[in-house]
Amino acid sequence: MTAALVSCLVGSVLLLVAGVGKVRRPAGTVRALRTQGLPAPALAVRALGAAEVTVAVLALAGWTPALVATAAAYAGFTGFVLLALLRRRPLSSCGCFGEPDLPPTTAHAVLTAALALAAGVAATAPAGLPAVWVAGPAATAATVVVTTLLVALCLLLLTGLPRLVAARSLVRPSSSTATTTTARHRRTA
C-alpha cells in the first residue's frame, strides 16, 4: 500500500465522520461560518454534511471524481481554517465535526492540507477500498489496522488538541501567581 492510498482512506473516513456530525448537529458549523462573515443556514450546513458523506462513500469506493471532490473539500477546509487563523476573530469552533468549542489550530490547517494533497495524488491511481482488497488478505488487514489507528490519531489532533489547549489556558497560572509560588519554594528550600 502506498502512503497516498492510506492517507486517502484516512481522509475519506474523516470526511464521512465530519459529514455525519454536520448532519446531526449543524449548529457548530453554522456558528463557525457566521463568525467569519459567511452565510450559513442550518439547512445548508446539513446539505454540506450530506454531500460530505456521499463524497466520502464514493471516494472509499475508489471513484476518481469523488477523490477529486475530496481533495477540493480538504482544500476548502484548509482555506477556511487559515482564514479563521489569519483574521483572529473569536472562533470557538471550526465546525468540522458539528461539535462546539473545537477552535481551529495550525496543526488542523496542516492536516487538512496534507489530506487534500493525498486525495489529489490518490485520484491519479487506483484508490479506495477496491485498491486495498486486491492486495491480498494480509495487506488488507494491515491497511485496515493502520488506517483505523491514523483516523483515531487525526481525530485526537482535530478534537483533543484544541480541548487540551483550551483547558491549559484555564489552568495556566498568571505571572504574579508563578512569582509568588517560586518565592515560596525558595523560602522552604
C-alpha positions as CSV (number, residue, x, y, z in Angstrom):
1,M,0.0,0.0,0.0
2,T,1.2,3.5,-0.8
3,A,1.2,6.3,1.7
4,A,-1.1,8.3,-0.6
5,L,-3.6,5.4,-0.6
6,V,-3.7,5.1,3.2
7,S,-3.8,8.9,3.6
8,C,-6.7,9.0,1.2
9,L,-8.6,6.3,3.1
10,V,-8.0,8.2,6.3
11,G,-9.2,11.4,4.7
12,S,-12.3,9.7,3.3
13,V,-13.2,8.2,6.7
14,L,-12.7,11.6,8.4
15,L,-14.8,13.3,5.8
16,L,-17.5,10.7,6.5
17,V,-17.4,11.3,10.2
18,A,-17.4,15.1,9.7
19,G,-20.4,14.9,7.3
20,V,-22.4,12.8,9.8
21,G,-21.5,15.4,12.5
22,K,-22.8,18.3,10.4
23,V,-26.0,16.5,9.5
24,R,-26.7,15.6,13.2
25,R,-25.5,18.9,14.8
26,P,-25.2,21.7,12.3
27,A,-25.0,24.5,15.0
28,G,-21.2,24.4,15.5
29,T,-20.6,24.8,11.8
30,V,-23.3,27.4,11.4
31,R,-21.7,29.4,14.2
32,A,-18.1,29.0,12.8
33,L,-19.2,30.1,9.3
34,R,-21.2,33.1,10.6
35,T,-18.2,34.2,12.8
36,Q,-16.2,34.5,9.6
37,G,-18.9,36.5,7.9
38,L,-20.2,33.7,5.7
39,P,-23.9,32.9,5.3
40,A,-24.8,29.6,6.9
41,P,-28.4,28.5,7.4
42,A,-28.6,25.2,9.2
43,L,-30.3,23.5,6.2
44,A,-27.3,24.5,4.0
45,V,-24.9,23.0,6.6
46,R,-26.9,19.8,6.8
47,A,-26.8,19.7,3.0
48,L,-23.0,20.2,3.1
49,G,-22.8,17.3,5.6
50,A,-24.8,15.1,3.4
51,A,-22.6,15.9,0.4
52,E,-19.5,15.1,2.5
53,V,-21.0,11.7,3.4
54,T,-21.8,11.0,-0.2
55,V,-18.4,12.1,-1.5
56,A,-16.6,10.1,1.3
57,V,-18.5,6.9,0.5
58,L,-17.8,7.3,-3.2
59,A,-14.1,8.0,-2.5
60,L,-13.9,4.9,-0.4
61,A,-15.4,3.0,-3.3
62,G,-12.5,4.4,-5.4
63,W,-14.5,6.6,-7.8
64,T,-12.0,9.1,-9.2
65,P,-14.3,12.1,-9.4
66,A,-15.1,11.6,-5.7
67,L,-11.4,11.6,-4.9
68,V,-11.0,14.9,-6.7
69,A,-14.0,16.2,-4.8
70,T,-12.4,15.0,-1.5
71,A,-9.2,16.9,-2.4
72,A,-11.3,20.0,-3.2
73,A,-13.2,19.7,0.1
74,Y,-10.0,19.4,2.1
75,A,-8.5,22.4,0.2
76,G,-11.7,24.3,1.1
77,F,-11.4,23.3,4.8
78,T,-7.7,24.4,4.8
79,G,-8.7,27.7,3.3
80,F,-11.4,28.2,6.0
81,V,-9.1,27.3,8.8
82,L,-6.3,29.6,7.5
83,L,-8.9,32.4,7.1
84,A,-10.0,32.0,10.7
85,L,-6.5,31.9,12.0
86,L,-5.4,34.9,10.0
87,R,-8.5,37.0,10.9
88,R,-8.0,36.2,14.5
89,R,-11.8,36.6,15.0
90,P,-13.0,34.8,18.1
91,L,-13.9,31.4,16.8
92,S,-15.0,28.8,19.4
93,S,-15.3,26.0,16.8
94,C,-14.0,25.2,13.3
95,G,-17.3,23.4,12.8
96,C,-15.7,20.3,11.3
97,F,-17.5,17.6,13.3
98,G,-20.6,19.7,14.2
99,E,-19.2,19.9,17.8
100,P,-19.0,23.2,19.7
101,D,-15.8,24.5,21.2
102,L,-13.2,23.0,18.9
103,P,-11.2,26.0,17.8
104,P,-9.0,25.7,14.7
105,T,-5.3,25.3,15.1
106,T,-2.3,25.5,12.8
107,A,-2.0,21.7,13.1
108,H,-5.5,21.5,11.8
109,A,-4.6,23.5,8.7
110,V,-1.5,21.4,8.1
111,L,-3.5,18.1,8.4
112,T,-6.3,19.2,6.1
113,A,-3.7,20.5,3.5
114,A,-2.0,17.1,3.7
115,L,-5.3,15.3,3.2
116,A,-6.1,17.4,0.2
117,L,-2.8,16.6,-1.3
118,A,-3.2,12.8,-0.6
119,A,-6.6,12.7,-2.1
120,G,-5.3,14.5,-5.2
121,V,-2.5,12.1,-5.6
122,A,-4.7,9.1,-5.0
123,A,-7.0,10.3,-7.8
124,T,-4.2,9.6,-10.2
125,A,-4.1,5.8,-9.4
126,P,-6.4,3.1,-8.3
127,A,-7.6,4.0,-4.8
128,G,-10.3,3.4,-2.3
129,L,-11.2,0.1,-0.7
130,P,-11.0,-1.8,-4.1
131,A,-7.3,-1.0,-4.3
132,V,-6.8,-2.4,-0.8
133,W,-8.7,-5.6,-1.4
134,V,-6.7,-6.6,-4.5
135,A,-3.5,-6.6,-2.3
136,G,-4.5,-9.8,-0.6
137,P,-5.8,-10.6,2.9
138,A,-2.6,-9.8,4.9
139,A,-2.1,-6.4,3.2
140,T,-5.8,-5.6,3.5
141,A,-5.8,-6.4,7.2
142,A,-2.6,-4.3,7.8
143,T,-4.1,-1.4,5.8
144,V,-7.3,-1.5,7.8
145,V,-5.4,-1.5,11.1
146,V,-3.1,1.3,10.1
147,T,-6.0,3.4,8.6
148,T,-8.0,2.9,11.8
149,L,-5.1,4.0,14.0
150,L,-4.4,7.0,11.8
151,V,-8.1,8.0,11.8
152,A,-8.1,7.9,15.6
153,L,-4.9,9.9,15.8
154,C,-6.3,12.5,13.4
155,L,-9.5,12.8,15.4
156,L,-7.4,13.4,18.5
157,L,-5.4,16.1,16.7
158,L,-8.6,17.8,15.5
159,T,-10.7,17.4,18.6
160,G,-8.5,16.6,21.5
161,L,-5.7,19.1,20.9
162,P,-8.0,22.1,20.8
163,R,-9.6,20.9,24.1
164,L,-6.2,20.4,25.7
165,V,-5.1,23.9,24.6
166,A,-8.3,25.4,25.9
167,A,-8.0,23.6,29.2
168,R,-4.3,24.5,29.6
169,S,-5.2,28.2,29.2
170,L,-7.7,27.9,32.0
171,V,-5.2,26.4,34.5
172,R,-2.1,28.4,33.5
173,P,-1.1,30.5,36.5
174,S,-0.8,34.2,36.0
175,S,2.8,35.6,36.1
176,S,2.1,37.0,39.6
177,T,0.9,33.6,40.9
178,A,4.0,32.0,39.4
179,T,6.3,34.5,41.0
180,T,4.7,34.0,44.4
181,T,4.9,30.2,44.1
182,T,8.6,30.4,43.1
183,A,9.4,32.7,46.0
184,R,7.5,30.4,48.4
185,H,9.5,27.4,47.1
186,R,12.8,29.3,47.6
187,R,11.9,30.0,51.3
188,T,11.1,26.4,52.1
189,A,14.2,25.0,50.4
